[in-house]
């Protein structure tokens, strides 16, 4: 007997938006007891990036969800106690250590493909492994130097070797020290119950699809696959066994899937008012951000200055569950400088003032200075509201 197809659950665009916010930790009471490690486990991946304006992106992500958690405590929460490791997920990311087995498929792929363009002298790889085994965790500088003296990509043999070992999974980045990776042998850094590559490729991707669905709440094939940079065909091969539920979302042109946890109850609670890192997982995927929030987000740090629209490191303003503007921040001593502010009308003045004041306090600034406001008529109201919030 042919099974009768079950009707696909229909969600409104507003339901999908709130499901996404709750799944990402922006709707409802924040889990302060879980702290930064709880945020990392909840999101499944926190992107790293070299740019530091108010703070580095991996610091901004828990700040956006928890408020003014101490910045030193953020790094300690990521790197102490063997809670996490760094690997290639959506990009270079901090990942919960429990996810180590899930990336066996990627480690195998790196081992089997031709090496990237850096040449590696005979014996260099073995020398690095032996040095780590003998001396313990080391930076690339301590391993013999990171560069040959040329441009940033002119890596030394020891740097090429240890990065290759990182990709293969023989070495793990255990912490960042002055933004330098600290490397150790995986056999020392990863707990024994997790240190294995037993999962086959299908099981790895099935688990990552399920985890991405949980972290997103609801998403299309492209949304969910992009979370850990899986290919579309990898998603297709496992989604039926992932536990995700097929849904249709009002206004979305493509099919979607939701995590059962996201469907279990109506998303309710307090919305966070905060500034988001451009690398925040809520807004990783531009098409998804436009679809859910009707908001076009683009990092312009690598765009030539004359062609920038919103600024070098424009941070979107999240308020009331909507993206209501953005600001390009900087610091000048103890002053947070809002170099360029864009607002979604007068309703966004108060939340922007609150977000700027909170961010200023978090990074140790006592004042906020406005430079350019895209809507000139909102400049004075915003300045007055900032003064009121700062007291």
C-alpha positions, -999 to 999 in steps of 0.1 A, spaced: 0 0 0 14 34 -10 19 57 20 -3 88 19 18 119 18 15 140 49 6 177 46 36 200 50 33 223 80 28 259 70 45 287 89 39 324 87 69 346 79 66 361 114 67 326 130 98 317 110 115 350 120 108 344 157 118 308 155 151 319 140 156 345 168 149 320 196 172 294 180 200 319 179 195 330 215 179 364 209 144 358 220 136 347 255 156 349 287 193 344 280 210 313 296 233 332 320 240 301 340 254 284 308 274 315 301 297 317 271 302 279 269 264 276 267 262 301 239 289 281 220 271 248 225 238 264 215 251 279 183 274 250 174 300 273 159 313 308 165 333 324 137 368 338 142 381 368 124 412 390 126 393 423 125 390 440 159 370 472 162 351 473 195 362 437 201 369 406 180 339 389 165 341 358 187 338 382 217 309 401 201 288 370 196 283 361 233 281 398 242 251 402 218 233 374 236 243 377 272 252 414 276 283 427 292 302 395 300 338 402 308 360 401 277 388 381 294 362 356 306 351 351 270 385 338 259 388 317 291 354 302 285 363 292 249 398 279 255 401 267 291 391 233 303 392 216 269 357 228 260 364 236 224 386 234 194 392 255 163 385 241 128 371 249 94 333 249 97 313 279 83 348 295 82 375 293 108 354 287 139 355 278 176 335 246 179 323 227 210 347 198 216 318 174 214 316 181 177 352 167 170 339 134 157 315 151 133 343 167 113 360 134 105 346 136 70 364 169 65 397 157 80 396 127 56 389 149 27 419 171 35 441 141 38 430 127 5 432 158 -17 463 173 -33 481 197 -10 475 234 -14 502 255 -32 527 257 -3 556 234 -8 568 214 22 604 201 24 609 165 32 607 157 69 593 191 79 559 177 89 575 149 110 598 175 127 569 197 138 550 167 152 580 155 171 586 190 185 550 193 198 553 158 213 585 167 231 578 203 242 540 205 245 517 233 231 535 258 209 528 287 186 541 288 150 568 313 162 579 288 188 580 260 163 605 279 142 588 310 129 556 316 110 569 334 79 599 335 57 600 373 57 578 381 27 541 388 25 516 373 50 511 342 29 549 335 26 547 309 53 577 291 68 580 253 64 571 248 101 540 270 97 529 251 65 535 218 83 515 226 115 486 241 95 485 209 74 485 188 106 457 210 119 436 203 88 444 166 90 434 165 127 467 153 140 471 187 156 446 210 174 445 247 181 440 247 218 439 285 223 448 319 209 476 338 225 479 374 213 458 361 184 484 335 175 473 299 174 487 276 200 490 241 187 490 208 205 487 171 195 451 160 192 458 130 213 465 153 242 439 180 235 408 160 227 392 137 253 397 100 246 360 92 242 358 118 213 392 112 197 382 90 169 372 91 132 348 62 134 318 81 119 315 76 82 309 106 59 272 101 58 268 100 96 290 131 100 269 152 76 237 138 90 246 150 125 258 184 112 226 190 92 206 182 124 228 205 145 226 233 119 188 229 118 186 232 156 209 263 156 188 280 129 154 269 140 141 269 105 159 272 71 160 263 35 184 237 20 209 265 13 206 280 48 212 247 66 240 235 43 258 268 45 259 267 84 289 242 83 297 247 46 283 215 34 275 209 -2 239 208 -14 242 172 -24 255 163 11 224 179 26 201 161 1 216 127 10 209 130 48 180 154 54 154 126 54 172 110 83 182 141 101 150 145 122 142 179 106 106 185 97 96 197 62 77 230 63 67 258 40 71 294 50 50 323 38 69 343 13 98 318 9 101 306 -26 119 274 -17 111 244 6 123 246 42 129 224 72 124 231 109 139 215 140 114 198 163 125 219 192 117 250 173 82 237 165 75 225 201 62 258 214 54 293 202 85 315 205 79 342 231 98 363 255 120 394 257 139 405 226 175 416 229 185 451 218 221 449 207 246 455 180 256 424 159 290 415 146 289 413 108 302 377 114 273 367 137 256 335 128 222 351 128 232 370 97 259 347 81 239 340 50 229 372 30 200 357 12 185 344 44 190 377 62 172 395 34 144 368 34 138 369 71 145 405 80 142 424 47 176 437 54 207 437 31 238 430 51 273 431 36 307 434 53 325 463 36 359 460 53 374 446 21 356 471 -2 376 501 -13 368 531 9 352 552 -18 328 524 -26 316 517 9 280 524 16 277 518 54 313 517 66 343 495 73 327 473 100 290 482 100 272 464 128 235 458 124 211 469 152 188 442 164 158 455 183 123 442 188 132 412 168 140 433 137 171 447 121 165 484 124 197 501 112 235 498 116 265 517 129 301 517 119 319 520 152 354 530 163 372 539 195 390 571 204 404 566 239 375 563 262 350 575 235 330 552 213 328 569 179 298 562 158 314 570 125 283 564 104 248 556 116 218 544 95 184 542 112 150 527 101 131 558 110 125 576 143 114 544 160 150 532 159 165 562 177 160 549 213 172 513 206 202 526 188 211 549 217 206 520 241 228 497 220 256 523 216 256 531 254 257 494 264 285 487 239 304 517 251 302 505 287 312 470 278 345 481 261 353 506 288 342 538 271 325 566 290 312 586 261 297 582 226 304 606 198 283 608 167 298 616 134 277 610 103 239 601 106 224 592 72 191 608 81 202 643 93 168 650 109 175 621 134 210 634 144 198 657 172 172 632 186 198 604 186 224 626 203 199 637 230 188 601 236 224 589 239 230 616 265 199 606 284 208 569 284 244 576 295 230 598 323 
